């Protein structure tokens, strides 16, 4: 049901788990002006509410609710920044006499909509500490070389696209940000402009809770729906001389090679499924072409794999290599993609890829958070692309229909865009 244009509430039935869950997703267009603020807000909100003034008090309250937990997260789905709050609860059947779904919902709403304030703004000590923590986190990314290399690849590959923005923002974006400005932003943008999706997953449809959410005063003030986009871009013709080759010096024993491609597979149609299977054959397992040929056969990499970013339409190969092995590693990585284009893969590779992907999709059904996250992703795609997939089983079965010809065509659509090397030299 829709409470209004910007707030969607859904019930998801589950039969086999002892716990249920609630997830609240706030969606914003990913921008340099707001990424840092949105990340900082979710951290500050987790510190305390007017009713539970410290993180310790929130934890103690969660313990009273049979050890429930609240998790917060910030990520990007295409060029949509997603700020999420999620909690689980013990199903009523296993906690007779307690209304844990009601109490957990009230608690998570208290965290989101009723933060602890001082003098009409966020508690200053919470603001100061969480801003320091966020800055430390952003600085620490450089110590995790693989994650840092991925971030730098995307910044260069998508330098004129919102997807190049790191989902938690940058330290410079928060340098002059004051507590007063952040609280004003929270009240007048975060709560009044973003689209919100709320999911309740439980054995029985919680009519009372759905009515509670429908009539929750802060949610009634939401106005017109905001337009968000995944930022999918097609570019099927990038001459090799226009491919970006970027080397960033770093003192490392293991250089990080990241190779970015435009997948040119529309996120809203069946091109996605063929591209996902192609990606699995390329670098999705220890039996993949990248792992066997780059790492095992030629000993050029400590690891070699690939990943496909559906909503943005990117394919990325990533390897940890000796700094002086750049040329050989790059050549052999590109040859693996060419092999798939040429149909040089076995029926066994194809069937294993389809079966493993489908198995992974079906495992989504094993957790309440997986089920709610899946439903959220489906809703986003359906609104933007009119995607018709509604169930986990229907989603899994789509991969069964992918043919050898589909995989070859998917590989032929892929176009090299950017090569990034952290450590060593690509000259």
C-alpha positions in Angstrom: 0.0 0.0 0.0 1.0 3.6 -0.5 0.6 6.0 2.5 1.2 8.9 0.0 3.2 9.5 -3.1 6.5 9.0 -1.4 5.9 6.3 1.2 5.4 2.7 0.2 4.6 0.0 2.8 4.6 -3.7 2.0 3.9 -7.0 3.8 6.1 -10.0 2.9 4.9 -13.4 4.0 7.4 -15.9 5.4 6.7 -19.4 6.6 9.9 -21.2 7.7 11.8 -18.8 9.9 11.5 -18.1 13.7 12.2 -14.4 13.2 10.5 -11.6 11.3 11.8 -8.2 10.3 11.2 -4.6 9.4 13.3 -2.6 7.0 13.0 1.1 6.2 14.8 2.4 3.0 15.3 6.1 2.3 16.2 6.8 -1.3 17.9 9.9 -2.7 19.6 10.8 -5.9 23.3 10.3 -5.3 24.9 13.8 -5.3 28.1 15.3 -4.0 26.1 17.9 -2.0 24.1 15.3 0.0 26.0 11.9 0.1 28.1 12.9 3.2 25.1 14.4 5.0 22.9 11.4 4.4 25.6 9.1 5.7 26.3 11.2 8.8 22.5 11.4 9.6 22.1 7.6 9.8 25.1 7.5 12.2 23.8 10.3 14.4 20.3 8.8 14.6 21.7 5.5 15.9 23.3 7.2 18.9 20.1 8.0 20.9 16.5 9.1 20.9 14.4 11.3 23.1 13.1 8.2 24.8 16.4 6.2 24.8 19.1 8.8 25.1 22.2 6.7 24.5 23.3 3.9 22.2 23.6 1.8 25.4 20.0 2.4 26.3 18.9 1.4 22.7 21.0 -1.8 23.1 19.4 -2.6 26.5 16.0 -2.1 25.0 16.8 -4.4 22.2 17.9 -7.0 24.7 14.5 -6.8 26.3 13.0 -7.6 22.9 14.6 -11.1 23.0 17.9 -9.9 21.6 16.7 -8.1 18.5 19.1 -5.9 16.6 19.0 -2.7 14.6 21.4 -2.4 11.6 21.9 0.7 9.5 23.7 1.0 6.2 24.4 3.4 3.3 25.0 2.2 -0.2 24.3 3.0 -3.8 22.0 1.1 -6.2 23.0 2.6 -9.5 22.9 6.3 -8.9 20.4 6.0 -6.0 21.8 6.5 -2.6 20.0 4.2 -0.1 20.0 4.8 3.6 18.5 1.8 5.4 17.4 0.9 8.9 16.5 -2.7 9.7 15.5 -4.8 12.7 14.5 -8.3 13.4 12.1 -9.7 16.0 11.1 -13.1 17.3 7.8 -14.3 15.8 4.8 -14.3 18.2 4.5 -18.1 18.1 8.0 -18.4 19.8 7.4 -15.5 22.2 3.8 -15.9 23.5 2.3 -13.0 25.3 4.7 -10.5 23.7 3.9 -8.2 20.8 7.5 -8.0 19.5 6.6 -6.9 16.0 4.8 -3.8 17.5 7.6 -3.0 20.0 10.3 -3.4 17.4 8.5 -1.2 14.9 8.0 1.5 17.5 11.7 1.3 18.4 13.0 1.6 14.9 10.6 4.5 14.2 11.8 6.1 17.4 15.4 5.9 16.2 14.5 7.4 12.8 12.0 10.0 13.6 12.7 11.0 17.2 16.4 11.7 17.6 17.9 13.1 20.8 18.2 16.9 20.5 19.8 19.8 22.5 18.7 23.4 22.0 16.7 22.4 18.9 19.4 20.5 17.0 21.1 17.1 17.3 23.0 16.4 20.5 26.3 18.1 19.8 28.5 15.4 21.3 26.9 12.8 19.0 27.3 15.1 16.0 30.9 15.7 16.7 31.8 12.1 17.4 30.0 10.7 14.4 31.5 13.3 12.1 34.9 12.3 13.3 34.1 8.6 12.9 32.9 9.1 9.4 36.0 11.1 8.4 38.2 8.3 10.0 36.2 5.7 8.0 36.7 7.6 4.7 40.4 8.0 5.4 40.8 4.3 6.3 39.6 3.3 2.8 43.2 3.8 1.5 44.4 1.0 3.8 42.0 -1.5 2.2 43.7 -1.5 -1.1 41.1 -3.5 -3.1 38.2 -1.4 -1.9 40.2 1.8 -2.5 41.2 0.7 -6.0 37.5 0.0 -6.8 36.5 3.4 -5.5 39.2 5.1 -7.6 38.3 3.1 -10.7 34.7 4.3 -10.5 35.7 7.9 -9.8 37.7 7.9 -13.0 35.5 5.8 -15.1 32.3 7.7 -14.1 34.0 11.1 -13.5 31.1 13.0 -15.2 28.4 10.7 -13.8 26.9 10.5 -10.3 28.0 6.9 -9.9 31.6 8.2 -9.5 30.6 9.7 -6.2 31.6 7.5 -3.2 28.4 6.5 -1.4 29.5 8.0 1.9 30.7 11.2 0.4 34.2 12.8 0.9 35.8 14.5 3.9 35.9 17.8 2.0 32.1 17.7 1.7 31.8 17.8 5.5 34.5 20.2 6.4 32.2 23.2 6.9 29.1 21.3 7.9 27.6 22.4 11.2 25.3 20.6 13.5 22.6 23.3 12.9 22.9 22.8 9.1 22.7 19.0 9.4 19.6 19.1 11.6 17.9 21.6 9.3 18.7 19.3 6.4 17.3 16.3 8.3 14.0 18.0 9.1 13.5 19.7 5.7 15.1 17.4 3.2 15.7 13.9 4.6 12.3 13.6 6.1 10.4 15.7 3.5 11.9 14.9 0.2 13.2 11.3 0.0 11.2 8.4 -1.1 10.6 5.8 1.6 10.0 2.0 1.4 8.9 0.1 4.5 8.8 -3.7 4.5 7.4 -6.0 7.2 8.2 -9.7 6.9 6.4 -12.1 9.2 4.3 -15.3 9.3 1.0 -13.6 9.6 0.0 -10.3 8.0 0.3 -7.7 10.8 -2.9 -5.7 10.2 -2.5 -3.7 13.4 1.1 -2.7 12.5 0.3 -1.8 9.0 -2.4 0.5 10.3 0.0 1.9 12.9 2.5 2.7 10.1 -0.2 4.1 7.9 -1.3 6.6 10.6 2.2 7.4 12.0 2.3 11.2 12.0 5.8 11.9 10.7 5.0 9.7 7.6 1.9 11.7 6.8 3.9 14.8 6.1 5.7 13.4 3.1 4.8 15.3 -0.1 5.5 14.8 -3.8 7.5 11.8 -5.0 11.1 12.5 -5.9 12.4 11.2 -9.2 15.4 8.9 -8.9 17.4 7.2 -11.7 19.8 4.4 -11.9 22.1 6.3 -14.3 22.4 3.4 -16.7 24.6 4.4 -19.6 25.3 2.6 -22.9 28.5 3.1 -24.8 29.2 0.4 -27.3 31.9 2.1 -29.3 34.9 3.3 -27.4 38.0 3.2 -29.6 41.0 1.7 -27.8 42.9 4.9 -28.0 40.1 6.6 -26.0 40.2 4.0 -23.2 41.5 5.6 -20.0 44.7 4.1 -18.6 45.4 5.4 -15.1 48.2 4.4 -12.7 48.3 5.7 -9.1 51.6 5.3 -7.3 51.5 3.4 -4.0 54.0 1.4 -1.9 52.4 -2.1 -2.2 53.7 -5.6 -2.5 50.5 -6.5 -4.4 49.3 -4.0 -7.1 45.6 -3.7 -7.6 44.4 -4.0 -11.2 40.8 -3.0 -11.9 39.4 -3.1 -15.5 36.1 -1.3 -16.1 33.8 -2.1 -19.0 30.4 -0.8 -20.1 28.2 -3.9 -20.1 25.6 -2.4 -22.4 22.9 -4.6 -20.9 19.6 -2.9 -20.2 18.9 -3.5 -16.4 15.2 -3.8 -17.2 15.1 -6.6 -19.7 16.5 -10.1 -20.3 19.9 -8.8 -21.4 20.7 -8.7 -17.6 20.3 -12.5 -17.1 22.6 -13.3 -20.0 25.2 -10.8 -18.8 25.1 -12.2 -15.2 25.7 -15.7 -16.6 28.5 -14.4 -18.8 30.1 -12.6 -15.8 30.0 -15.8 -13.7 31.8 -17.8 -16.5 34.3 -15.0 -16.8 35.1 -14.5 -13.1 32.5 -15.6 -10.7 34.1 -18.7 -9.1 37.3 -20.7 -8.6 36.4 -22.5 -11.8 36.1 -19.3 -13.9 38.2 -18.3 -16.8 39.9 -15.5 -15.0 40.8 -17.6 -11.9 42.0 -20.6 -14.0 44.0 -18.7 -16.6 45.3 -15.6 -14.9 46.0 -17.1 -11.5 46.3 -20.9 -11.8 47.8 -21.4 -15.3 50.0 -18.3 -15.6 50.6 -17.3 -12.0 50.0 -13.7 -12.8 47.6 -12.8 -9.9 47.0 -13.6 -6.3 43.3 -13.4 -7.1 41.3 -12.8 -10.3 37.6 -12.3 -10.5 34.9 -10.1 -12.0 31.6 -8.5 -10.9 28.6 -7.1 -12.7 26.8 -4.0 -11.5 23.3 -4.4 -12.9 21.6 -1.0 -12.4 24.6 1.0 -13.6 25.5 -1.4 -16.4 29.2 -1.9 -15.5 31.4 -5.0 -15.6 34.6 -5.0 -13.6 37.6 -7.4 -13.7 39.8 -7.1 -10.6 43.1 -8.7 -9.8 45.9 -8.5 -7.3 49.2 -8.7 -9.2 52.9 -8.3 -8.9 53.7 -4.6 -9.8 55.8 -5.7 -12.8 53.1 -8.0 -14.3 50.7 -5.3 -15.4 51.0 -5.9 -19.2 50.8 -9.7 -19.1 47.9 -9.6 -16.6 45.9 -7.1 -18.6 46.4 -9.0 -21.8 45.3 -12.3 -20.4 42.3 -10.8 -18.6 41.1 -9.3 -21.9 41.7 -12.6 -23.7 39.3 -14.4 -21.3 36.5 -12.0 -22.3 37.4 -12.5 -26.0 37.2 -16.3 -25.5 33.6 -16.0 -24.3 32.8 -13.8 -27.3 34.2 -16.5 -29.6 32.1 -19.1 -27.9 35.1 -20.8 -26.3 33.3 -22.1 -23.2 31.9 -25.6 -22.5 28.3 -26.6 -22.0 29.4 -27.6 -18.5 30.6 -24.1 -17.7 27.3 -22.7 -18.9 25.2 -25.1 -16.9 27.3 -24.6 -13.8 27.1 -20.9 -14.0 23.3 -20.9 -14.4 22.8 -23.4 -11.6 25.1 -21.6 -9.2 23.5 -18.2 -9.8 20.0 -19.7 -9.4 21.1 -21.4 -6.2 22.4 -18.1 -4.8 19.1 -16.4 -5.8 17.0 -19.0 -4.0 19.1 -18.7 -0.9 17.7 -15.1 -0.6 14.6 -16.8 0.8 16.6 -18.1 3.8 16.7 -14.7 5.7 14.1 -12.1 6.4 16.6 -9.4 5.5 17.3 -11.1 2.1 13.6 -11.3 1.4 13.0 -7.6 2.2 16.1 -6.4 0.3 14.9 -8.5 -2.7 11.5 -6.9 -2.6 13.0 -3.4 -2.4 15.2 -4.1 -5.4 12.3 -5.4 -7.4 10.2 -2.3 -6.5 13.0 0.1 -7.6 13.4 -1.7 -10.9 9.7 -2.0 -11.5 9.2 1.7 -11.0 12.1 2.7 -13.3 12.1 0.0 -15.9 8.7 -1.6 -15.5 10.4 -4.9 -14.6 7.9 -7.7 -14.3 9.7 -10.0 -11.9 7.8 -10.4 -8.6 9.1 -13.5 -6.8 12.4 -15.1 -5.9 11.6 -18.3 -7.7 10.5 -16.4 -10.8 13.8 -14.5 -10.7 15.9 -17.6 -10.3 14.1 -19.4 -13.1 15.0 -16.6 -15.5 18.6 -17.8 -15.5 17.6 -21.3 -16.6 16.4 -19.8 -19.9 19.8 -18.2 -20.8 21.3 -19.9 -23.9 24.9 -20.2 -25.2 24.0 -17.6 -27.9 22.7 -15.2 -25.3 26.0 -15.4 -23.4 28.1 -14.8 -26.5 25.9 -11.8 -27.4 26.3 -10.5 -23.9 30.1 -10.7 -24.1 30.0 -9.0 -27.5 28.1 -6.0 -26.0 30.8 -5.4 -23.4 33.1 -2.4 -24.2 36.4 -1.6 -22.4 36.2 1.9 -20.8 38.9 2.3 -18.1 41.9 0.5 -16.8 43.1 1.5 -13.3 46.3 0.3 -11.5 47.1 1.0 -7.9 50.8 0.5 -7.4 53.4 -0.2 -10.0 53.3 1.5 -13.4 51.3 1.0 -16.6 53.8 2.7 -18.8 
